Amino acid sequence: MVERLLHELHSTLALRKRPEDVAQLILDLHAAQGTPLDTTAEKALTKAAAHALRNIWHGYTSMREEFARPVGAARQLGRAADLFTTLPDLPADAGDDPARIEAAIRLAGEEIGRAYGENDFGLDRLNRAERTEAGLGELSKRRYNKRFRMLRRMEAKLARLLHEQQRREVTLTGKGAFAHTLPYDLFAADPDTAAFIAYITARGHMRSIFTNGSQRRPYDEVADALFQRLLAEPDRTNWYAVAHVHPTSEVLSRVSDEDLTRLLLRWNRFLRQVADLLEETWKRAPLERGTMIVRPGNDSSTWNQAAQAWNTARAHWFALLVELGEESLLDTVCPGKVPRLMAADVAYWHRKSGGGLHPDTLVWSELPLPWEVLRGEEPCPRSLVAEVCARYRVDPVAGAWTAPRPTAEAVRFRRTPELVHGVAVADPLMASALRSAGYFSGKSQHTAAMEWL
């Protein structure tokens, strides 16, 4: 029973389970272990679990409980197997494995004398004489062209799949840090460690709410109660696992320098990957840096996912540098934070309610772009960041521009709302109806309703 619950908790690290349901799993885990909870933790978990799906009358949520997965190439591989006799039988999950897809494309290409990457329909196809020379004389032009087009489409599909898999990885890391990469043995070595990681990750995976204020912070009173249990048993806690998701000084000071360095290198690689994605998105349609309001042509979804991932990775990177005593590196390379793009209606709402442009946006607009800094094309020392922050009266330390994020204070637990395109709706059944009818989607209700029908 304990093992099953730990596996279930571990599976939530890559899902979008409601924190209330994770709190209930944690209560079940402690009940199965027969280990009593301290009063604070039991009270906090019970308060959250009261709103778990199995404890409310309808037991239903209108929101997906997993992150969208890219559509694989299983259909294309099946079709290719019908056209190319040399392709072996592939397992059902091969369509989700880019390496297997590429191997299949290369193998099938050999059957028609085509090299991987030769996709120009006018220049790369073989004419009749070349087909005869390659031993394809019995293959008609029509059948040859059909196979050539098939492989060209498969390469295009592979490129899309790689991009979408990267976006999913970026989204998961931006919201839950490296929690989803934790192997089960490391995660489950200590049940209290597993409980804290699972709950704080579920909080991080919560969706953004359509608001003109701040979003909910992941670290709430339930997470704090679970964290205090770790501090009470420091020798039993797996601090290296906790450091994957909660890089505070209390955590990192208990991790070996070797493990800290390993994490630092992983975050460094990830920062570069996200910087490439930001640059790619920027080049497709440059943003309005001075306001960060979405303009036609901007890919706001990809940018915002990458921006969140960048800021998460940057926060971990900064914290690890400081803990390792390498903070002086920031005197040379101190990349700035990246703001999300804002919809014009939200920006208008901010202005109408007495708000304005966030000072962080002004700081960002004057600093070199992140990918330019990481490649060494533009200098961005800590002194420059501090100078720009001072110009706009932003505290560079408290604002985490030149230092790690300040330690979060626990916020009050609030139940997870049902959201329809970011708008909170009280009832999940009503949320399903509104989503199906196209409300809050940016489309007219008539158009959305016709699409649904």
C-alpha positions as CSV (number, residue, x, y, z in Angstrom):
1,M,0.0,0.0,0.0
2,V,2.8,2.4,0.9
3,E,4.7,1.6,-2.2
4,R,1.6,2.1,-4.4
5,L,0.9,5.5,-2.8
6,L,4.6,6.6,-3.3
7,H,4.4,5.6,-7.0
8,E,1.1,7.5,-7.3
9,L,2.7,10.6,-5.7
10,H,5.8,10.2,-8.0
11,S,3.5,10.1,-11.1
12,T,2.0,13.5,-10.1
13,L,5.4,15.2,-10.7
14,A,4.7,15.2,-14.5
15,L,0.9,15.7,-14.2
16,R,-1.4,18.6,-13.3
17,K,-3.1,17.1,-10.3
18,R,-4.9,19.6,-8.0
19,P,-2.9,20.3,-4.8
20,E,-6.0,19.2,-2.8
21,D,-5.8,15.7,-4.3
22,V,-2.1,15.5,-3.6
23,A,-2.7,16.5,0.0
24,Q,-5.2,13.6,0.2
25,L,-2.6,11.2,-1.1
26,I,-0.2,12.4,1.5
27,L,-2.7,11.8,4.3
28,D,-3.3,8.3,2.8
29,L,0.4,7.7,2.8
30,H,0.8,8.5,6.5
31,A,-2.2,6.5,7.4
32,A,-0.8,3.5,5.5
33,Q,2.6,3.9,7.2
34,G,1.0,4.2,10.6
35,T,3.1,7.2,11.4
36,P,1.4,10.1,13.2
37,L,1.5,13.6,11.8
38,D,2.3,16.6,14.0
39,T,-0.7,18.8,14.7
40,T,0.3,21.6,12.4
41,A,0.9,19.3,9.4
42,E,-2.3,17.3,10.0
43,K,-4.4,20.4,10.3
44,A,-3.0,21.9,7.1
45,L,-3.3,18.8,5.1
46,T,-6.8,18.1,6.3
47,K,-7.9,21.6,5.4
48,A,-6.6,21.2,1.9
49,A,-7.8,17.6,1.4
50,A,-11.3,18.6,2.3
51,H,-11.6,19.9,-1.2
52,A,-10.1,16.8,-2.9
53,L,-12.2,15.4,-5.7
54,R,-13.1,12.3,-3.8
55,N,-14.3,14.4,-0.8
56,I,-16.7,16.7,-2.7
57,W,-20.1,15.7,-4.0
58,H,-19.5,15.9,-7.7
59,G,-16.0,14.5,-7.7
60,Y,-15.3,16.2,-11.0
61,T,-13.0,18.9,-12.4
62,S,-13.4,20.4,-15.9
63,M,-9.6,21.0,-16.2
64,R,-7.1,18.5,-17.7
65,E,-5.1,16.8,-15.1
66,E,-2.0,16.4,-17.3
67,F,0.1,18.6,-19.5
68,A,-0.7,18.4,-23.2
69,R,1.4,15.8,-24.9
70,P,2.6,16.2,-28.5
71,V,0.9,14.1,-31.1
72,G,3.4,11.4,-32.2
73,A,4.2,10.0,-35.6
74,A,2.5,6.6,-35.1
75,R,0.2,7.2,-38.0
76,Q,3.0,8.2,-40.3
77,L,5.1,5.2,-39.3
78,G,2.2,2.9,-40.0
79,R,1.7,4.4,-43.5
80,A,5.5,4.2,-44.2
81,A,5.5,0.5,-43.2
82,D,2.9,-0.1,-46.0
83,L,5.0,1.7,-48.6
84,F,8.5,0.5,-47.7
85,T,9.2,-3.2,-47.5
86,T,12.5,-2.8,-45.5
87,L,10.9,-1.2,-42.5
88,P,10.7,-3.6,-39.5
89,D,7.7,-3.8,-37.2
90,L,8.0,-1.0,-34.7
91,P,6.5,-1.0,-31.1
92,A,3.4,1.1,-30.4
93,D,5.4,3.8,-28.7
94,A,7.9,4.3,-31.5
95,G,5.9,7.3,-32.8
96,D,6.8,9.2,-29.7
97,D,10.6,8.5,-30.0
98,P,12.4,10.9,-32.3
99,A,15.4,8.7,-32.5
100,R,13.4,5.8,-33.8
101,I,11.5,8.0,-36.2
102,E,14.7,9.3,-37.7
103,A,16.1,5.8,-38.0
104,A,13.0,4.7,-39.8
105,I,13.2,7.7,-42.2
106,R,16.8,6.9,-43.0
107,L,16.2,3.2,-43.5
108,A,13.2,3.9,-45.8
109,G,15.2,6.5,-47.7
110,E,17.8,3.9,-48.6
111,E,15.1,1.9,-50.3
112,I,14.6,4.7,-52.9
113,G,18.1,6.1,-53.0
114,R,17.3,9.2,-50.9
115,A,19.6,10.6,-48.2
116,Y,18.2,12.0,-45.0
117,G,17.5,15.8,-45.4
118,E,17.1,15.7,-49.2
119,N,13.7,17.3,-49.3
120,D,13.8,19.6,-52.3
121,F,11.1,18.2,-54.6
122,G,12.7,19.8,-57.7
123,L,16.4,19.1,-57.1
124,D,16.7,16.0,-54.9
125,R,14.4,13.5,-56.7
126,L,15.9,10.9,-59.0
127,N,15.0,11.0,-62.7
128,R,14.3,7.9,-64.7
129,A,18.0,7.3,-65.6
130,E,19.1,7.8,-62.0
131,R,16.4,5.5,-60.7
132,T,17.5,2.8,-63.2
133,E,21.1,3.2,-62.1
134,A,20.1,2.9,-58.5
135,G,18.2,-0.4,-59.2
136,L,14.8,1.2,-59.0
137,G,13.9,0.7,-62.7
138,E,10.7,-1.3,-61.8
139,L,9.5,1.5,-59.6
140,S,7.2,3.9,-61.6
141,K,7.6,7.6,-61.3
142,R,4.3,7.9,-59.6
143,R,5.2,5.3,-56.9
144,Y,8.6,6.8,-56.4
145,N,7.2,10.3,-56.0
146,K,4.6,9.0,-53.5
147,R,7.4,7.5,-51.3
148,F,9.6,10.6,-51.7
149,R,6.7,12.9,-50.5
150,M,6.0,10.5,-47.6
151,L,9.6,10.8,-46.3
152,R,9.6,14.5,-46.7
153,R,6.4,14.8,-44.7
154,M,7.8,12.5,-42.1
155,E,10.9,14.7,-41.7
156,A,8.6,17.8,-41.3
157,K,6.5,15.8,-38.7
158,L,9.7,14.9,-36.8
159,A,10.8,18.5,-36.6
160,R,7.4,19.5,-35.2
161,L,7.4,16.7,-32.7
162,L,10.9,17.7,-31.5
163,H,9.7,21.3,-31.1
164,E,6.6,20.3,-29.2
165,Q,8.5,17.9,-27.0
166,Q,10.9,20.7,-26.2
167,R,8.0,23.1,-25.4
168,R,6.5,20.5,-23.0
169,E,9.8,20.0,-21.3
170,V,10.2,23.8,-21.0
171,T,6.6,24.1,-19.6
172,L,7.1,21.4,-17.0
173,T,10.5,22.8,-15.9
174,G,9.2,26.4,-15.8
175,K,6.4,25.4,-13.4
176,G,7.9,22.6,-11.4
177,A,11.7,23.0,-11.9
178,F,13.4,19.6,-12.1
179,A,10.8,17.7,-10.1
180,H,9.6,15.7,-13.1
181,T,13.2,14.5,-13.7
182,L,13.5,12.9,-10.3
183,P,13.9,9.1,-10.5
184,Y,11.6,7.2,-8.3
185,D,14.3,5.8,-6.0
186,L,15.6,9.2,-5.2
187,F,12.1,10.6,-4.8
188,A,10.8,7.8,-2.6
189,A,13.9,7.3,-0.3
190,D,12.2,9.3,2.4
191,P,8.3,9.6,2.5
192,D,8.3,13.1,4.1
193,T,10.7,14.3,1.4
194,A,8.4,12.8,-1.3
195,A,5.4,14.4,0.3
196,F,6.9,17.9,0.3
197,I,8.2,17.6,-3.3
198,A,4.9,16.3,-4.6
199,Y,2.8,19.0,-2.9
200,I,5.1,22.0,-3.8
201,T,5.2,20.7,-7.4
202,A,1.4,20.5,-7.6
203,R,1.2,24.1,-6.4
204,G,3.7,25.1,-9.0
205,H,1.8,23.4,-11.8
206,M,-1.4,25.4,-11.1
207,R,-2.7,27.5,-14.0
208,S,-2.4,31.2,-14.2
209,I,-5.6,33.2,-13.3
210,F,-6.8,36.1,-15.5
211,T,-6.2,38.9,-13.0
212,N,-4.7,42.4,-12.8
213,G,-3.0,41.4,-9.6
214,S,-0.3,38.9,-8.7
215,Q,-0.6,35.2,-9.3
216,R,-0.8,32.7,-6.4
217,R,2.5,31.7,-4.9
218,P,3.3,28.0,-4.7
219,Y,4.6,28.1,-1.2
220,D,1.5,28.1,1.0
221,E,0.8,27.0,4.6
222,V,0.5,23.4,3.7
223,A,3.9,23.4,1.9
224,D,5.4,25.2,4.9
225,A,4.0,22.6,7.3
226,L,5.5,19.8,5.3
227,F,8.8,21.6,5.0
228,Q,9.0,22.1,8.8
229,R,8.8,18.3,9.1
230,L,11.9,18.1,6.9
231,L,13.7,20.6,9.1
232,A,12.7,18.6,12.2
233,E,14.4,15.5,10.8
234,P,17.4,16.8,8.8
235,D,19.4,13.6,8.9
236,R,16.5,11.6,7.3
237,T,15.6,14.2,4.7
238,N,16.9,13.8,1.1
239,W,18.1,17.4,0.7
240,Y,19.5,16.8,-2.8
241,A,16.1,15.7,-4.0
242,V,14.5,18.8,-2.3
243,A,17.1,21.1,-4.0
244,H,15.6,20.1,-7.4
245,V,12.5,22.1,-6.6
246,H,13.1,24.4,-3.5
247,P,16.6,26.0,-3.7
248,T,16.6,28.0,-0.5
249,S,19.7,28.5,1.6
250,E,18.2,26.2,4.3
251,V,18.1,23.4,1.7
252,L,21.3,24.0,-0.3
253,S,23.5,24.4,2.8
254,R,22.7,20.7,3.5
255,V,23.7,19.5,0.0
256,S,27.2,18.4,-0.9
257,D,29.3,20.6,-3.2
258,E,29.5,17.8,-5.7
259,D,25.7,17.5,-5.9
260,L,25.4,21.3,-6.0
261,T,27.8,21.4,-8.9
262,R,25.9,18.7,-10.7
263,L,22.7,20.7,-10.4
264,L,24.4,23.9,-11.4
265,L,25.7,22.3,-14.7
266,R,22.2,21.0,-15.4
267,W,20.6,24.4,-14.9
268,N,23.3,26.0,-17.0
269,R,22.6,23.7,-19.9
270,F,18.9,24.3,-19.5
271,L,19.4,28.1,-19.5
272,R,21.1,27.8,-22.9
273,Q,18.3,25.7,-24.3
274,V,15.7,28.1,-23.2
275,A,17.7,31.1,-24.5
276,D,17.7,29.4,-27.9
277,L,13.9,29.0,-27.8
278,L,13.5,32.6,-26.7
279,E,15.7,33.8,-29.6
280,E,13.8,31.6,-32.1
281,T,10.5,33.0,-31.0
282,W,11.9,36.6,-31.0
283,K,13.2,36.2,-34.6
284,R,9.8,35.0,-35.9
285,A,8.2,38.3,-34.7
286,P,10.2,40.8,-32.6
287,L,8.3,41.9,-29.4
288,E,7.5,45.4,-28.2
289,R,10.1,45.4,-25.5
290,G,9.0,48.7,-23.9
291,T,5.5,47.4,-23.0
292,M,5.6,43.6,-23.6
293,I,2.0,43.8,-24.9
294,V,1.2,41.1,-27.5
295,R,1.1,42.3,-31.1
296,P,-0.2,40.4,-34.2
297,G,2.3,37.7,-35.2
298,N,3.8,37.2,-31.7
299,D,3.8,33.6,-30.5
300,S,2.8,34.5,-26.9
301,S,2.3,30.9,-25.8
302,T,5.8,29.8,-26.6
303,W,7.3,33.0,-25.4
304,N,5.5,32.9,-22.0
305,Q,6.4,29.3,-21.5
306,A,10.0,30.0,-22.3
307,A,10.0,33.1,-20.1
308,Q,8.7,31.3,-17.1
309,A,11.3,28.5,-17.6
310,W,14.1,31.0,-18.0
311,N,13.1,32.8,-14.8
312,T,12.9,29.5,-12.9
313,A,16.2,28.3,-14.2
314,R,17.8,31.6,-13.5
315,A,16.6,31.6,-9.9
316,H,18.1,28.1,-9.3
317,W,21.3,29.1,-11.1
318,F,21.7,32.2,-8.9
319,A,21.0,30.3,-5.7
320,L,23.5,27.6,-6.6
321,L,26.2,30.0,-7.5
322,V,25.8,31.8,-4.2
323,E,25.8,28.6,-2.2
324,L,29.0,27.4,-4.0
325,G,30.8,30.6,-3.3
326,E,30.9,31.5,-7.0
327,E,28.8,34.7,-6.8
328,S,31.6,36.7,-8.2
329,L,30.7,35.2,-11.6
330,L,27.7,37.6,-11.6
331,D,30.1,40.5,-11.7
332,T,30.9,39.4,-15.3
333,V,27.7,37.6,-16.5
334,C,24.4,38.6,-14.9
335,P,21.6,37.9,-17.3
336,G,18.3,39.6,-16.5
337,K,14.9,38.3,-15.9
338,V,12.5,37.8,-18.9
339,P,8.9,39.1,-18.5
340,R,5.9,37.4,-20.0
341,L,3.9,38.9,-22.8
342,M,0.7,40.6,-21.7
343,A,-2.6,40.6,-23.6
344,A,-3.9,44.1,-24.5
345,D,-7.1,43.7,-22.5
346,V,-5.1,42.8,-19.3
347,A,-2.8,45.8,-19.9
348,Y,-5.9,48.0,-20.2
349,W,-7.4,46.5,-17.1
350,H,-4.2,47.4,-15.2
351,R,-4.4,51.0,-16.4
352,K,-8.1,51.4,-15.5
353,S,-7.6,50.0,-12.0
354,G,-4.8,52.6,-11.3
355,G,-1.9,50.4,-12.1
356,G,0.7,50.9,-14.8
357,L,3.7,49.3,-16.5
358,H,5.6,47.1,-14.1
359,P,9.1,48.6,-13.4
360,D,10.7,45.2,-14.2
361,T,9.5,45.6,-17.8
362,L,11.5,48.9,-18.1
363,V,14.6,47.2,-16.6
364,W,14.3,44.3,-19.1
365,S,13.9,46.7,-22.0
366,E,17.3,48.3,-21.4
367,L,19.3,45.2,-20.8
368,P,21.0,43.0,-23.4
369,L,18.8,40.1,-24.7
370,P,19.5,36.8,-22.7
371,W,20.8,34.8,-25.7
372,E,23.3,37.6,-26.5
373,V,24.5,37.6,-22.9
374,L,25.0,33.8,-22.8
375,R,26.9,33.8,-26.1
376,G,29.1,36.6,-24.9
377,E,28.0,38.9,-27.7
378,E,26.8,41.7,-25.3
379,P,28.3,42.4,-21.8
380,C,25.9,42.3,-19.0
381,P,27.7,42.5,-15.6
382,R,26.0,42.9,-12.3
383,S,27.0,46.5,-12.2
384,L,25.0,47.3,-15.4
385,V,21.9,45.5,-14.0
386,A,22.1,47.4,-10.8
387,E,22.6,50.7,-12.7
388,V,19.4,50.1,-14.8
389,C,17.5,49.0,-11.7
390,A,18.5,52.2,-9.9
391,R,17.3,54.3,-12.9
392,Y,13.7,52.9,-12.4
393,R,13.8,52.7,-8.6
394,V,13.9,48.9,-8.5
395,D,15.7,47.2,-5.7
396,P,18.1,44.8,-7.6
397,V,18.5,42.5,-4.6
398,A,14.9,42.3,-3.3
399,G,13.7,42.2,-6.9
400,A,16.1,39.2,-7.6
401,W,17.8,41.0,-10.5
402,T,21.3,40.6,-9.0
403,A,20.8,38.1,-6.3
404,P,18.7,34.9,-5.6
405,R,15.1,35.2,-4.9
406,P,14.3,36.2,-1.3
407,T,13.0,33.2,0.8
408,A,9.3,32.9,0.2
409,E,6.9,33.4,3.1
410,A,4.0,31.0,3.4
411,V,0.7,32.3,2.0
412,R,-2.7,31.1,3.1
413,F,-4.1,28.0,1.4
414,R,-6.9,28.7,-1.0
415,R,-8.7,26.0,-2.9
416,T,-8.0,25.5,-6.6
417,P,-10.5,27.4,-8.8
418,E,-12.1,26.0,-11.9
419,L,-10.7,28.0,-14.8
420,V,-12.1,28.7,-18.3
421,H,-9.3,30.3,-20.3
422,G,-7.9,31.7,-17.0
423,V,-11.3,33.0,-15.7
424,A,-12.4,31.5,-12.4
425,V,-15.8,29.8,-12.5
426,A,-17.4,28.4,-9.3
427,D,-18.9,25.2,-10.7
428,P,-16.9,22.6,-12.8
429,L,-20.0,21.6,-14.7
430,M,-20.7,25.2,-15.6
431,A,-17.0,25.6,-16.5
432,S,-17.3,22.7,-19.0
433,A,-20.4,24.3,-20.6
434,L,-18.8,27.7,-20.9
435,R,-15.6,26.2,-22.4
436,S,-17.5,24.3,-24.9
437,A,-19.5,27.4,-25.9
438,G,-16.3,29.3,-26.4
439,Y,-16.6,31.9,-23.6
440,F,-13.5,33.8,-22.6
441,S,-11.6,32.2,-25.6
442,G,-11.3,35.4,-27.6
443,K,-13.8,34.1,-30.2
444,S,-17.3,35.1,-30.7
445,Q,-19.7,32.7,-28.9
446,H,-21.5,32.0,-32.3
447,T,-18.3,31.0,-34.0
448,A,-17.0,28.9,-31.1
449,A,-20.4,27.2,-30.7
450,M,-20.5,26.3,-34.4
451,E,-17.0,24.9,-34.2
452,W,-18.1,22.8,-31.2
453,L,-21.1,21.5,-33.1
